[in-house]
Amino acid sequence: MIQTRLEFKLKAIPLVLVMLLSICSCETKETDPYKELVFTKGLPETLAPFEKDLPFQNFSYSNLETGSDTLQAMLGTFNQGSTVGYWMAIVTNGIPANFSTVTLEEIDTLNYRTKDIDMEFNGGRNRISVRVVEMDSSSRKIKYAWLVDSKLSKKAIVNNIEKPLQINSQFPEMSLESISGQEISSNQFKNQFIVINWWATWCAPCIKEIPGLNEIVDKYRNNENVRFIAITDDQKSRITDFLKKKDFQYEMTFANSEVRNLFGNSYPTNIIIDPTGKIIYMQTGAGSHTPSEIESSLKLQLEKFNRQELILGE
C-alpha cells in the first residue's frame, strides 16, 4: 500500500512541474509591458488633412494602446527623399494635439535603437511618456511600453507639468539668432508688444496658420509698438528653402538648446508679450481660430496701452 502511494507521488511530480512552469510562463507574459506595433499604410483619418502640408511621403502608422477613450497616440514612419524616419502624434477627443518627428538614436544593451519620448499637449500642461525600441530596422519591427515615473507600464499616465511659459508669468530671458546671423536678445523686447510663433516646417498646423498670421503682420506693419518674431529649431537651409516657396512675414529666428527646451515639442505655440515682459496670451497646438484670437487680444491690449492704462518699467 505504501509502495503504491509512493509510486503515485513520483508520477505526479512531473505533472506538478509542468503546471508550475505553465503558471510561470503565463505570469511572465502578463507582466511584460512591451507591445509590438503593426503598421498600416497612409495616415489616420484625423491626420489625413495635414498630409498635403507635410514635407514627407510614404506614410504609415500604428495606434498605441493608451488605456484611455479620449487620448490617442500614434507612431508612424515616413520618407523624405532617401531618408526614412519616424513620427509620433497625440490626438485628444478626436482633435490633433501634437505631431513631432522622432529620432531613435540611442543604442541599448541589446544593440537595439531606442528612444524615451515625451509628448506634451493641452497647451503644454500635460505630458505622456513612452519608450520605443526598434528591434529590426529593415522590417520596421517596433515595440513600445509606456513610462510612468521611469517605470515601464502597459497604460499611459497623463502627467501634469508646470511650464515656465504661462499666461501672466514673465517671459524668460533668451538669446536667438536671426536668419541673417545677428543675435537677438529678449532684453530688446521691452516697451513693445512681441508676438511670437514657435513653429517647424514639418508641422502641418504651423503651415496652415501662416496666412492668417501674415494678415496680422500686414495690419500692424506701421505700428512701432508691435513686433512679430518666429522661432524655429529647423536647420537654416530648410527654412531658406521653405521661404522661397511660401511667404512668412514674421522675423525669422533660430533657437539654441536652451530655447528648444523651453518651448519643447508643442508646435505651434503662439505667445503675446506685453511691454512689461508679461505673457498676456498663449495658445499651444492646432487651432483654426488662433490668428483671430491673436489679433483680438493684441487689439485690446493696444487700446489699453494707448489709454496709458499699462504702466511700463524703466
Salt bridges, closest charged atoms under 4 A:
ASP53 OD2 - LYS52 NZ 3.39
GLU65 OE1 - LYS35 NZ 2.60
GLU105 OE2 - LYS115 NZ 3.10
ASP116 OD1 - ARG131 NE 2.69
GLU120 OE1 - LYS163 NZ 2.98
GLU134 OE1 - ARG113 NE 2.78
GLU134 OE2 - ARG140 NH1 3.59
GLU177 OE2 - LYS236 NZ 3.15
ASP218 OD1 - ARG221 NH2 2.61
ASP233 OD2 - ARG260 NE 2.54
ASP234 OD1 - ARG238 NE 3.60
GLU251 OE2 - ARG227 NE 2.71
GLU295 OE2 - LYS219 NZ 2.60
GLU309 OE2 - ARG307 NE 2.69
